[in-house]
Amino acid sequence: METLVYWTRFDYEEWTVTLAATEKGLCYVGVAKDSVERMKDWLKRISSDEIVEDAVCMGIYIDEIKAYLSGMLTSLSLITLDVVGTPFQHQVWEMLRQVPYGETVTYSDIADRLGKPSSVRAVASAIGKNPVLLAIPCHRVIAKSGDLSGYRDGKEQKAQLILLERRVMKNGEIRM
């Protein structure tokens, strides 16, 4: 069965966002300048047969992500996801969706919540394979030392997302 994937790239304030979606839901979000290339590499993994650039088709996703980046939404809960991963990766990603907006946790915290405290490296690997940044908020996971640690689209982007959420929470700017 062929998989048709729509994608777009847009700028919003200081962000450059790349999105891709199947008919089932969002399958890729990137916030790096080179996210189009990263998206295409990711899509090879899910065996997409056709990739079509279509900003109109992606409008619902664009609107919700802009609302999130502006501080109007605290999650991308209206967006359905179509993410490919192992059962363990899906467990980790679901844990990430439970981390409250504006807060951070450590990789160890996620491993503990999964009941697998010795699986910190596996947790970090699963987090690194998250295809839908923002929708699965992996930017909220930091090192035990308090350092930002890795982020697929760069530590600078991770720091900006954490600061965005903290600023919104501090100022009470959330307009849900």
C-alpha beads as a LAMMPS data file, in Angstrom:
LAMMPS data file: protein, C-alpha beads

176 atoms
175 bonds

1 atom types
1 bond types

-500.0 500.0 xlo xhi
-500.0 500.0 ylo yhi
-500.0 500.0 zlo zhi

Masses

1 110.0

Atoms # bond

1 1 1 0.000 0.000 0.000
2 1 1 1.383 3.380 -0.993
3 1 1 1.808 6.075 1.609
4 1 1 1.130 9.609 0.467
5 1 1 2.832 12.243 2.601
6 1 1 2.101 15.961 2.467
7 1 1 4.638 18.418 3.783
8 1 1 5.312 22.102 4.162
9 1 1 7.765 24.506 5.676
10 1 1 6.886 27.854 7.197
11 1 1 8.442 30.649 9.222
12 1 1 6.806 31.959 12.354
13 1 1 8.549 34.628 14.414
14 1 1 12.076 33.248 14.962
15 1 1 11.068 29.675 14.093
16 1 1 11.410 27.752 10.840
17 1 1 9.105 24.744 11.050
18 1 1 8.959 21.741 8.735
19 1 1 5.906 19.463 8.893
20 1 1 4.843 16.244 7.224
21 1 1 1.609 14.294 7.561
22 1 1 -0.080 11.221 6.176
23 1 1 -3.840 10.829 5.908
24 1 1 -3.684 9.379 9.463
25 1 1 -1.909 12.328 11.051
26 1 1 1.259 14.298 11.644
27 1 1 4.371 12.179 11.108
28 1 1 7.203 14.727 11.277
29 1 1 7.919 18.081 12.920
30 1 1 11.287 19.782 12.769
31 1 1 12.444 23.215 13.903
32 1 1 15.968 23.325 12.462
33 1 1 16.984 25.238 9.359
34 1 1 17.891 21.938 7.650
35 1 1 14.676 20.175 8.656
36 1 1 13.553 19.559 5.079
37 1 1 16.543 17.267 4.511
38 1 1 16.028 15.640 7.914
39 1 1 12.347 15.116 7.113
40 1 1 13.142 13.442 3.809
41 1 1 15.602 11.111 5.569
42 1 1 12.961 10.282 8.168
43 1 1 10.301 9.608 5.539
44 1 1 12.571 7.051 3.881
45 1 1 12.267 5.064 7.121
46 1 1 8.495 4.913 6.920
47 1 1 8.475 3.905 3.270
48 1 1 6.575 6.843 1.926
49 1 1 6.091 6.453 -1.793
50 1 1 5.016 9.963 -2.643
51 1 1 5.873 13.273 -0.970
52 1 1 3.826 16.310 -1.975
53 1 1 4.451 19.877 -0.818
54 1 1 1.063 21.375 0.049
55 1 1 0.735 24.188 2.603
56 1 1 -3.059 24.335 2.207
57 1 1 -3.462 20.663 3.098
58 1 1 -1.187 21.209 6.118
59 1 1 -3.127 24.270 7.307
60 1 1 -4.651 22.676 10.414
61 1 1 -1.191 21.646 11.608
62 1 1 0.326 25.039 10.805
63 1 1 -2.401 26.854 12.753
64 1 1 -2.008 24.713 15.856
65 1 1 1.786 24.919 15.868
66 1 1 1.658 28.700 15.468
67 1 1 -0.756 28.839 18.413
68 1 1 1.661 26.752 20.479
69 1 1 4.684 28.873 19.533
70 1 1 2.744 32.045 20.349
71 1 1 1.850 30.759 23.821
72 1 1 -1.849 30.355 23.088
73 1 1 -1.749 26.549 23.475
74 1 1 0.155 24.381 25.930
75 1 1 -0.015 21.208 23.851
76 1 1 -0.726 20.046 20.359
77 1 1 -3.564 17.849 21.551
78 1 1 -5.854 18.595 18.605
79 1 1 -3.339 17.099 16.222
80 1 1 -3.554 13.394 15.464
81 1 1 -0.239 11.647 15.090
82 1 1 0.988 8.935 12.750
83 1 1 4.353 8.041 14.264
84 1 1 6.385 4.950 13.490
85 1 1 8.424 3.406 16.268
86 1 1 9.013 0.354 18.396
87 1 1 6.673 -0.455 21.292
88 1 1 9.328 0.842 23.724
89 1 1 9.688 4.099 21.781
90 1 1 5.921 4.563 21.880
91 1 1 5.952 4.017 25.667
92 1 1 8.654 6.650 26.077
93 1 1 6.889 9.081 23.746
94 1 1 3.645 8.672 25.681
95 1 1 5.522 9.489 28.917
96 1 1 6.862 12.647 27.262
97 1 1 3.331 13.759 26.424
98 1 1 2.558 13.608 30.147
99 1 1 5.314 16.039 31.156
100 1 1 3.512 19.273 32.051
101 1 1 3.975 22.373 29.940
102 1 1 6.724 24.608 31.310
103 1 1 8.358 21.830 33.332
104 1 1 11.393 19.658 32.728
105 1 1 12.265 16.116 33.759
106 1 1 15.404 14.036 33.435
107 1 1 16.053 10.957 31.357
108 1 1 16.252 9.057 34.667
109 1 1 12.811 10.343 35.643
110 1 1 11.331 8.921 32.441
111 1 1 13.095 5.580 32.958
112 1 1 11.776 5.462 36.538
113 1 1 8.221 6.267 35.429
114 1 1 8.428 3.395 32.966
115 1 1 9.462 1.101 35.822
116 1 1 12.823 0.533 34.126
117 1 1 15.334 2.628 36.092
118 1 1 18.348 0.985 34.441
119 1 1 17.145 1.839 30.923
120 1 1 18.277 5.481 30.858
121 1 1 20.323 5.023 27.673
122 1 1 17.458 3.255 25.910
123 1 1 15.130 6.064 27.013
124 1 1 17.553 8.665 25.645
125 1 1 17.774 6.762 22.364
126 1 1 13.968 6.590 22.058
127 1 1 13.688 10.298 22.804
128 1 1 16.284 11.026 20.116
129 1 1 14.144 9.184 17.573
130 1 1 11.013 11.243 18.269
131 1 1 9.821 12.317 14.809
132 1 1 7.295 14.928 15.935
133 1 1 9.026 17.606 17.964
134 1 1 6.613 19.865 19.861
135 1 1 3.730 17.357 19.553
136 1 1 5.778 14.921 21.649
137 1 1 7.634 17.470 23.787
138 1 1 11.063 15.873 24.088
139 1 1 12.574 19.326 24.647
140 1 1 11.306 19.035 28.241
141 1 1 13.848 16.303 29.031
142 1 1 17.210 17.405 30.392
143 1 1 20.276 15.714 31.854
144 1 1 20.409 14.846 35.544
145 1 1 23.084 17.552 35.908
146 1 1 20.608 20.159 34.667
147 1 1 22.383 20.516 31.304
148 1 1 20.233 20.597 28.197
149 1 1 21.900 17.504 26.679
150 1 1 21.006 16.553 23.121
151 1 1 18.139 17.599 20.903
152 1 1 17.626 16.448 17.327
153 1 1 17.323 19.998 16.012
154 1 1 19.993 21.503 18.265
155 1 1 20.450 22.633 21.847
156 1 1 19.727 26.248 20.917
157 1 1 16.237 25.274 19.720
158 1 1 15.699 23.200 22.863
159 1 1 16.695 26.124 25.069
160 1 1 14.351 28.467 23.165
161 1 1 11.405 26.072 23.602
162 1 1 12.038 25.667 27.336
163 1 1 12.328 29.455 27.743
164 1 1 9.160 30.004 25.688
165 1 1 7.155 27.698 27.948
166 1 1 8.587 29.134 31.162
167 1 1 7.930 32.699 29.988
168 1 1 4.337 31.853 29.108
169 1 1 3.796 30.167 32.486
170 1 1 5.425 33.034 34.391
171 1 1 3.427 35.713 32.608
172 1 1 0.182 33.792 32.627
173 1 1 -0.066 34.324 28.885
174 1 1 -1.882 31.073 28.164
175 1 1 -5.106 31.788 26.315
176 1 1 -6.702 28.390 25.835

Bonds

1 1 1 2
2 1 2 3
3 1 3 4
4 1 4 5
5 1 5 6
6 1 6 7
7 1 7 8
8 1 8 9
9 1 9 10
10 1 10 11
11 1 11 12
12 1 12 13
13 1 13 14
14 1 14 15
15 1 15 16
16 1 16 17
17 1 17 18
18 1 18 19
19 1 19 20
20 1 20 21
21 1 21 22
22 1 22 23
23 1 23 24
24 1 24 25
25 1 25 26
26 1 26 27
27 1 27 28
28 1 28 29
29 1 29 30
30 1 30 31
31 1 31 32
32 1 32 33
33 1 33 34
34 1 34 35
35 1 35 36
36 1 36 37
37 1 37 38
38 1 38 39
39 1 39 40
40 1 40 41
41 1 41 42
42 1 42 43
43 1 43 44
44 1 44 45
45 1 45 46
46 1 46 47
47 1 47 48
48 1 48 49
49 1 49 50
50 1 50 51
51 1 51 52
52 1 52 53
53 1 53 54
54 1 54 55
55 1 55 56
56 1 56 57
57 1 57 58
58 1 58 59
59 1 59 60
60 1 60 61
61 1 61 62
62 1 62 63
63 1 63 64
64 1 64 65
65 1 65 66
66 1 66 67
67 1 67 68
68 1 68 69
69 1 69 70
70 1 70 71
71 1 71 72
72 1 72 73
73 1 73 74
74 1 74 75
75 1 75 76
76 1 76 77
77 1 77 78
78 1 78 79
79 1 79 80
80 1 80 81
81 1 81 82
82 1 82 83
83 1 83 84
84 1 84 85
85 1 85 86
86 1 86 87
87 1 87 88
88 1 88 89
89 1 89 90
90 1 90 91
91 1 91 92
92 1 92 93
93 1 93 94
94 1 94 95
95 1 95 96
96 1 96 97
97 1 97 98
98 1 98 99
99 1 99 100
100 1 100 101
101 1 101 102
102 1 102 103
103 1 103 104
104 1 104 105
105 1 105 106
106 1 106 107
107 1 107 108
108 1 108 109
109 1 109 110
110 1 110 111
111 1 111 112
112 1 112 113
113 1 113 114
114 1 114 115
115 1 115 116
116 1 116 117
117 1 117 118
118 1 118 119
119 1 119 120
120 1 120 121
121 1 121 122
122 1 122 123
123 1 123 124
124 1 124 125
125 1 125 126
126 1 126 127
127 1 127 128
128 1 128 129
129 1 129 130
130 1 130 131
131 1 131 132
132 1 132 133
133 1 133 134
134 1 134 135
135 1 135 136
136 1 136 137
137 1 137 138
138 1 138 139
139 1 139 140
140 1 140 141
141 1 141 142
142 1 142 143
143 1 143 144
144 1 144 145
145 1 145 146
146 1 146 147
147 1 147 148
148 1 148 149
149 1 149 150
150 1 150 151
151 1 151 152
152 1 152 153
153 1 153 154
154 1 154 155
155 1 155 156
156 1 156 157
157 1 157 158
158 1 158 159
159 1 159 160
160 1 160 161
161 1 161 162
162 1 162 163
163 1 163 164
164 1 164 165
165 1 165 166
166 1 166 167
167 1 167 168
168 1 168 169
169 1 169 170
170 1 170 171
171 1 171 172
172 1 172 173
173 1 173 174
174 1 174 175
175 1 175 176
